Amino acid sequence: MRVAVAGTALSLVGFLVLLFFIPALRRADAMIWLWSFLAAFLIGLWGLGIAMWQGRTRRPDRVNLTEPASTAASTVDDRKDVPPSR
């Protein structure tokens, strides 16, 4: 998710920087760069929204792989269908 946030932010920065160069972009017939950065920013926002939505709707019984092993193991062992370890 950090990569998506960074890419979205860089797209916004690129768009804002190119706003200062609109006359030069028009002379060079390169306005596509301005609109490409805007599109990348909007698609990045859309993707971040989907990622946050998926994070909120994640199944609660799924083990979080980013937690330390001791915490993840205790989550699995608390279930009723798992026999106690010897």
MARLUM-798042 format. One record per residue: x, y, z of N, C-alpha, C, O, CB in turn; residue in three letters; residue number from 1. Coordinates in Angstrom, 2 decimals. Atoms other than C-alpha are relative to their C-alpha. Glycine has a CB too. Example, Ala and Ser with C-alpha at 12.3 -4.5 7.8 and 13.67 -1.06 7.14 Angstrom:
<recs>
[[0.89; -1.19; 0.00]; [12.30; -4.50; 7.80]; [0.90; 1.20; 0.00]; [1.94; 1.18; 0.66]; [-0.99; 0.03; 1.25]; ALA; 1]
[[-0.82; -1.19; -0.06]; [13.67; -1.06; 7.14]; [-0.77; 1.09; 0.73]; [-0.26; 2.20; 0.90]; [0.41; 0.46; -1.42]; SER; 2]
</recs>
This chain:
<recs>
[[0.82; -1.19; 0.00]; [0.00; 0.00; 0.00]; [0.87; 1.26; 0.00]; [0.47; 2.30; -0.54]; [-0.93; -0.01; 1.20]; MET; 1]
[[-0.88; -1.17; -0.01]; [2.94; 2.34; 0.62]; [0.42; 0.40; -1.40]; [0.55; 1.58; -1.70]; [1.24; -0.29; 0.85]; ARG; 2]
[[-0.41; -0.29; 1.38]; [3.98; 2.05; -3.01]; [-1.13; 0.72; -0.73]; [-0.88; 1.64; -1.50]; [0.38; -1.30; -0.74]; VAL; 3]
[[1.15; -0.63; 0.65]; [0.48; 2.97; -4.16]; [-0.16; 1.44; 0.48]; [-0.46; 2.33; -0.32]; [-1.29; -0.79; 0.27]; ALA; 4]
[[0.09; -1.36; -0.53]; [0.42; 6.01; -1.87]; [1.10; 0.87; -0.60]; [0.86; 2.01; -0.99]; [0.08; 0.00; 1.54]; VAL; 5]
[[-1.12; -0.77; 0.55]; [3.84; 7.11; -3.07]; [-0.22; 0.30; -1.48]; [0.01; 1.43; -1.91]; [1.33; -0.76; 0.18]; ALA; 6]
[[0.25; -0.23; 1.42]; [2.93; 6.67; -6.73]; [-1.11; 1.00; -0.24]; [-1.01; 1.82; -1.15]; [-0.33; -1.30; -0.68]; GLY; 7]
[[1.10; -0.95; 0.13]; [-0.33; 8.55; -6.31]; [0.47; 1.41; 0.35]; [0.12; 2.37; -0.34]; [-1.18; -0.41; 0.91]; THR; 8]
[[-0.52; -1.31; -0.40]; [1.43; 11.38; -4.50]; [0.94; 0.57; -1.06]; [0.88; 1.77; -1.37]; [0.73; -0.10; 1.34]; ALA; 9]
[[-0.91; -0.48; 1.04]; [4.15; 11.60; -7.16]; [-0.76; 0.42; -1.26]; [-0.35; 1.36; -1.95]; [1.01; -1.08; -0.35]; LEU; 10]
[[0.81; -0.39; 1.15]; [1.51; 11.73; -9.87]; [-0.63; 1.37; 0.23]; [-0.68; 2.19; -0.69]; [-1.09; -1.04; -0.28]; SER; 11]
[[0.56; -1.30; -0.32]; [-0.15; 14.65; -8.12]; [1.07; 1.09; -0.08]; [0.82; 2.17; -0.63]; [-0.63; -0.01; 1.39]; LEU; 12]
[[-1.09; -0.98; 0.05]; [3.19; 16.44; -7.72]; [0.38; 0.28; -1.45]; [0.58; 1.44; -1.83]; [1.24; -0.52; 0.78]; VAL; 13]
[[-0.31; -0.20; 1.42]; [3.97; 15.87; -11.41]; [-1.04; 0.85; -0.70]; [-0.71; 1.72; -1.50]; [0.13; -1.34; -0.70]; GLY; 14]
[[1.07; -0.79; 0.60]; [0.59; 17.25; -12.42]; [0.11; 1.46; 0.41]; [0.00; 2.36; -0.43]; [-1.37; -0.56; 0.40]; PHE; 15]
[[-0.09; -1.38; -0.49]; [1.01; 20.34; -10.22]; [1.21; 0.72; -0.57]; [1.12; 1.91; -0.87]; [0.06; 0.02; 1.52]; LEU; 16]
[[-1.19; -0.62; 0.59]; [4.51; 21.00; -11.54]; [-0.26; 0.35; -1.46]; [0.11; 1.43; -1.92]; [1.23; -0.93; 0.12]; VAL; 17]
[[0.26; -0.25; 1.42]; [3.37; 20.69; -15.15]; [-1.00; 1.12; -0.23]; [-1.05; 1.70; -1.31]; [-0.49; -1.25; -0.67]; LEU; 18]
[[0.92; -1.13; 0.15]; [0.64; 23.25; -14.53]; [0.75; 1.31; -0.26]; [0.23; 2.20; -0.94]; [-0.87; 0.14; 1.25]; LEU; 19]
[[-0.79; -1.21; 0.22]; [3.39; 25.88; -14.47]; [0.60; 0.06; -1.41]; [1.07; 1.11; -1.83]; [1.12; 0.06; 1.03]; PHE; 20]
[[-0.63; 0.07; 1.32]; [4.60; 24.77; -17.90]; [-1.01; -0.19; -1.14]; [-0.65; -0.68; -2.21]; [1.00; -1.13; -0.03]; PHE; 21]
[[1.02; 0.20; 1.03]; [1.33; 24.75; -19.84]; [0.35; 0.70; -1.32]; [0.19; 0.08; -2.37]; [-1.35; 0.50; 0.50]; ILE; 22]
[[-0.35; -0.62; 1.30]; [2.49; 27.33; -22.45]; [1.09; -0.78; -0.75]; [1.01; -0.94; -1.97]; [0.46; 1.43; 0.21]; PRO; 23]
[[-1.06; 0.77; 0.65]; [5.65; 25.32; -23.12]; [-0.52; -1.34; -0.50]; [-0.12; -1.81; -1.57]; [1.17; -0.21; 0.97]; ALA; 24]
[[0.58; 1.27; 0.43]; [3.68; 22.08; -23.29]; [-0.84; 0.18; -1.26]; [-0.82; -0.67; -2.15]; [-0.85; -0.61; 1.12]; LEU; 25]
[[0.81; -0.26; 1.20]; [1.29; 23.62; -25.82]; [0.89; 0.24; -1.22]; [0.61; -0.26; -2.31]; [-0.91; 1.22; 0.23]; ARG; 26]
[[-0.92; -0.26; 1.13]; [4.17; 24.88; -27.98]; [0.63; -1.30; -0.50]; [0.83; -1.46; -1.71]; [1.11; 0.99; 0.42]; ARG; 27]
[[-0.65; 1.25; 0.38]; [5.75; 21.43; -27.96]; [-1.02; -1.08; -0.35]; [-0.65; -2.22; -0.63]; [0.91; -0.49; 1.12]; ALA; 28]
[[1.09; 0.96; 0.25]; [2.36; 19.74; -28.53]; [0.15; -1.23; 0.91]; [0.07; -2.37; 0.47]; [-0.01; -0.43; -1.50]; ASP; 29]
[[-0.24; 1.06; -0.98]; [2.96; 17.74; -25.35]; [-0.97; 0.09; 1.18]; [-0.60; -0.27; 2.30]; [1.44; 0.05; 0.51]; ALA; 30]
[[0.98; -0.10; -1.08]; [-0.20; 18.40; -23.32]; [-0.40; -1.38; 0.54]; [-0.99; -1.49; 1.61]; [-1.25; 0.75; -0.50]; MET; 31]
[[0.33; 1.35; -0.44]; [-0.62; 14.63; -23.10]; [0.64; -0.33; 1.35]; [0.10; -1.11; 2.12]; [0.44; -1.02; -1.05]; ILE; 32]
[[-0.68; 0.24; -1.27]; [1.87; 14.66; -20.21]; [-0.81; 0.54; 1.17]; [-0.89; -0.11; 2.21]; [1.38; 0.62; -0.01]; TRP; 33]
[[0.81; -0.57; -1.06]; [-0.33; 16.93; -18.14]; [-1.19; -0.91; 0.32]; [-1.46; -1.21; 1.48]; [-0.49; 1.41; -0.39]; LEU; 34]
[[1.18; 0.83; -0.20]; [-3.39; 14.76; -18.67]; [0.36; -1.41; 0.45]; [-0.42; -2.07; 1.13]; [-0.81; -0.06; -1.28]; TRP; 35]
[[-0.45; 1.32; -0.47]; [-1.40; 11.57; -18.13]; [0.25; 0.00; 1.50]; [-0.11; -0.94; 2.20]; [1.28; -0.42; -0.75]; SER; 36]
[[-0.23; -0.09; -1.44]; [-0.30; 12.73; -14.69]; [-1.31; 0.13; 0.76]; [-1.47; -0.45; 1.83]; [0.92; 1.19; 0.32]; PHE; 37]
[[1.30; -0.13; -0.64]; [-3.86; 13.74; -13.83]; [-0.72; -1.36; 0.03]; [-1.29; -1.74; 1.05]; [-0.87; 1.05; -0.72]; LEU; 38]
[[0.64; 1.32; 0.06]; [-5.18; 10.35; -14.98]; [0.66; -0.97; 0.97]; [-0.03; -1.75; 1.64]; [0.05; -0.56; -1.43]; ALA; 39]
[[-0.71; 0.89; -0.92]; [-2.48; 8.52; -13.01]; [-0.39; 0.31; 1.45]; [-0.56; -0.61; 2.25]; [1.53; 0.13; -0.18]; ALA; 40]
[[0.41; -0.38; -1.35]; [-3.42; 10.48; -9.88]; [-1.41; -0.51; 0.30]; [-1.66; -1.07; 1.37]; [0.06; 1.52; 0.17]; PHE; 41]
[[1.38; 0.43; -0.23]; [-7.13; 9.74; -10.27]; [-0.12; -1.53; 0.08]; [-0.87; -2.05; 0.91]; [-0.91; 0.53; -1.11]; LEU; 42]
[[0.01; 1.47; -0.06]; [-6.54; 6.05; -10.97]; [0.64; -0.48; 1.30]; [0.20; -1.47; 1.88]; [0.75; -0.61; -1.23]; ILE; 43]
[[-0.62; 0.34; -1.28]; [-4.24; 5.93; -7.94]; [-0.96; 0.19; 1.16]; [-1.00; -0.64; 2.07]; [1.23; 0.84; 0.23]; GLY; 44]
[[1.01; -0.21; -1.04]; [-6.98; 7.41; -5.75]; [-1.04; -1.11; -0.03]; [-1.45; -1.62; 1.02]; [-0.69; 1.36; -0.16]; LEU; 45]
[[0.98; 1.07; 0.16]; [-9.41; 4.85; -7.11]; [0.57; -1.30; 0.57]; [-0.11; -2.01; 1.31]; [-0.38; -0.18; -1.49]; TRP; 46]
[[-0.64; 1.21; -0.51]; [-6.95; 2.03; -6.37]; [0.17; 0.02; 1.51]; [-0.01; -1.01; 2.17]; [1.34; -0.18; -0.66]; GLY; 47]
[[-0.12; -0.09; -1.46]; [-6.31; 3.29; -2.85]; [-1.35; -0.20; 0.68]; [-1.44; -0.81; 1.74]; [0.60; 1.36; 0.41]; LEU; 48]
[[1.35; 0.21; -0.55]; [-10.04; 3.40; -2.24]; [-0.37; -1.47; 0.01]; [-0.95; -1.97; 0.98]; [-1.03; 0.78; -0.80]; GLY; 49]
[[0.28; 1.43; 0.07]; [-10.36; -0.21; -3.38]; [0.82; -0.75; 1.05]; [0.31; -1.67; 1.70]; [0.31; -0.55; -1.41]; ILE; 50]
[[-0.86; 0.67; -0.98]; [-7.41; -1.26; -1.19]; [-0.53; 0.22; 1.42]; [-0.53; -0.72; 2.22]; [1.45; 0.52; -0.11]; ALA; 51]
[[0.54; -0.25; -1.34]; [-8.93; 0.41; 1.88]; [-1.31; -0.75; 0.19]; [-1.58; -1.27; 1.28]; [-0.22; 1.51; 0.23]; MET; 52]
[[1.25; 0.74; -0.08]; [-12.31; -1.14; 1.11]; [0.27; -1.48; 0.25]; [-0.40; -2.11; 1.07]; [-0.82; 0.17; -1.30]; TRP; 53]
[[-0.34; 1.40; -0.21]; [-10.72; -4.58; 0.87]; [0.55; -0.24; 1.39]; [0.29; -1.28; 2.00]; [1.01; -0.46; -1.04]; GLN; 54]
[[-0.53; 0.14; -1.35]; [-8.89; -4.00; 4.14]; [-1.09; 0.00; 1.05]; [-1.00; -0.71; 2.05]; [0.98; 1.11; 0.28]; GLY; 55]
[[1.10; -0.05; -0.96]; [-12.12; -3.14; 5.93]; [-0.87; -1.25; -0.06]; [-1.46; -1.63; 0.95]; [-0.86; 1.22; -0.26]; ARG; 56]
[[0.88; 1.16; 0.15]; [-13.96; -6.19; 4.57]; [0.74; -1.32; 0.10]; [0.17; -2.36; -0.24]; [-0.72; 0.08; -1.30]; THR; 57]
[[-0.76; 1.23; -0.14]; [-11.21; -8.72; 5.27]; [-0.65; -0.90; 1.04]; [-1.17; -0.42; 2.05]; [1.46; 0.30; 0.40]; ARG; 58]
[[0.62; 0.95; -0.93]; [-12.46; -11.84; 6.98]; [0.73; 0.04; 1.34]; [1.97; 0.02; 1.36]; [0.02; -1.44; -0.58]; ARG; 59]
[[-0.67; -0.08; -1.30]; [-11.78; -11.66; 10.73]; [0.69; -1.30; 0.41]; [1.58; -1.27; 1.26]; [-1.00; 0.38; 1.05]; PRO; 60]
[[-0.63; 1.26; -0.38]; [-10.85; -15.37; 10.94]; [1.31; -0.26; -0.73]; [1.99; -1.24; -0.44]; [-0.94; -1.15; -0.25]; ASP; 61]
[[-1.25; 0.17; 0.74]; [-7.92; -14.93; 8.55]; [1.17; 0.44; 0.88]; [1.09; 1.46; 1.55]; [-0.02; 0.82; -1.34]; ARG; 62]
[[-1.19; -0.30; -0.80]; [-4.50; -14.96; 10.22]; [0.74; 1.15; -0.66]; [0.95; 1.14; -1.87]; [0.91; -1.24; 0.16]; VAL; 63]
[[-0.76; -1.13; 0.51]; [-2.60; -11.71; 9.85]; [1.47; -0.41; -0.08]; [2.09; -0.71; 0.94]; [-0.18; 1.26; 0.92]; ASN; 64]
[[-1.37; 0.47; 0.21]; [0.78; -12.62; 8.36]; [1.03; 1.03; 0.41]; [2.22; 0.71; 0.47]; [0.20; -0.39; -1.44]; LEU; 65]
[[-0.96; -1.02; -0.40]; [2.36; -9.34; 9.46]; [0.20; 0.04; 1.50]; [1.10; 0.73; 1.98]; [-0.45; 1.36; -0.48]; THR; 66]
[[-0.17; 0.05; -1.45]; [1.92; -10.09; 13.17]; [1.15; -0.93; 0.36]; [1.52; -1.80; -0.44]; [-1.30; -0.45; 0.70]; GLU; 67]
[[-1.03; 0.95; -0.44]; [4.66; -11.81; 15.16]; [-0.56; -1.41; 0.07]; [-1.77; -1.60; 0.23]; [0.56; 0.42; 1.37]; PRO; 68]
[[0.44; 1.40; 0.06]; [4.51; -15.60; 15.06]; [-0.76; -0.41; 1.26]; [-1.71; -1.18; 1.16]; [1.21; -0.92; -0.20]; ALA; 69]
[[0.67; 0.41; -1.23]; [3.47; -15.92; 18.71]; [-1.45; 0.47; 0.00]; [-2.33; -0.26; 0.46]; [0.74; 0.56; 1.23]; SER; 70]
[[1.36; -0.52; 0.04]; [0.38; -13.73; 18.18]; [-0.82; -0.75; -1.03]; [-1.97; -1.11; -0.77]; [0.00; 1.50; -0.32]; THR; 71]
[[0.72; 0.71; 1.05]; [-0.58; -15.44; 14.92]; [-0.32; -1.43; 0.44]; [-1.40; -1.94; 0.15]; [0.82; -0.02; -1.31]; ALA; 72]
[[0.23; 1.37; -0.43]; [-0.20; -18.89; 16.50]; [-1.11; -0.06; 1.04]; [-1.92; -0.99; 1.03]; [1.28; -0.60; 0.57]; ALA; 73]
[[1.04; 0.03; -1.02]; [-2.40; -18.01; 19.46]; [-1.37; 0.23; -0.63]; [-2.36; -0.29; -0.12]; [0.28; 1.06; 1.08]; SER; 74]
[[1.28; -0.22; 0.68]; [-5.12; -16.81; 17.07]; [-0.51; -1.31; -0.57]; [-1.71; -1.60; -0.48]; [0.16; 1.05; -1.11]; THR; 75]
[[0.41; 1.27; 0.59]; [-5.15; -20.19; 15.33]; [-0.37; -1.00; 1.08]; [-1.35; -1.74; 0.93]; [1.11; -0.56; -0.88]; VAL; 76]
[[0.23; 0.98; -1.05]; [-4.99; -22.23; 18.56]; [-1.29; 0.28; 0.79]; [-1.79; -0.63; 1.45]; [1.18; -0.02; 0.96]; ASP; 77]
[[1.20; -0.33; -0.75]; [-8.03; -20.44; 20.05]; [-1.26; -0.57; -0.64]; [-2.33; -0.54; -0.03]; [-0.14; 1.49; 0.12]; ASP; 78]
[[1.19; 0.55; 0.64]; [-10.37; -22.09; 17.57]; [-0.41; -1.30; 0.68]; [0.43; -2.00; 1.24]; [0.25; -0.24; -1.51]; ARG; 79]
[[0.54; 1.18; -0.68]; [-12.62; -24.89; 18.89]; [0.34; -1.30; -0.75]; [0.44; -2.35; -0.12]; [-1.51; 0.13; 0.14]; LYS; 80]
[[-0.21; 1.23; 0.77]; [-11.89; -27.36; 16.06]; [1.46; -0.45; -0.05]; [1.76; -1.47; -0.67]; [-0.52; 0.19; -1.39]; ASP; 81]
[[-1.40; 0.38; 0.01]; [-8.13; -27.46; 16.63]; [0.32; -0.67; 1.34]; [0.12; -0.07; 2.39]; [0.93; 1.25; -0.24]; VAL; 82]
[[-0.34; 0.66; -1.27]; [-6.97; -30.02; 19.20]; [1.19; 0.69; 0.65]; [2.03; 1.25; -0.04]; [0.32; -1.51; -0.23]; PRO; 83]
[[-1.12; -0.67; -0.69]; [-4.59; -28.69; 21.86]; [1.31; -0.71; -0.35]; [1.34; -1.93; -0.55]; [-0.22; 0.01; 1.55]; PRO; 84]
[[-1.30; 0.58; 0.30]; [-0.92; -29.21; 21.15]; [0.56; -0.69; 1.25]; [0.25; -0.30; 2.37]; [0.99; 1.07; -0.52]; SER; 85]
[[-0.53; 0.78; -1.14]; [0.99; -31.69; 23.31]; [1.34; 0.50; 0.41]; [1.93; -0.03; 1.35]; [0.10; -1.46; -0.33]; ARG; 86]
</recs>
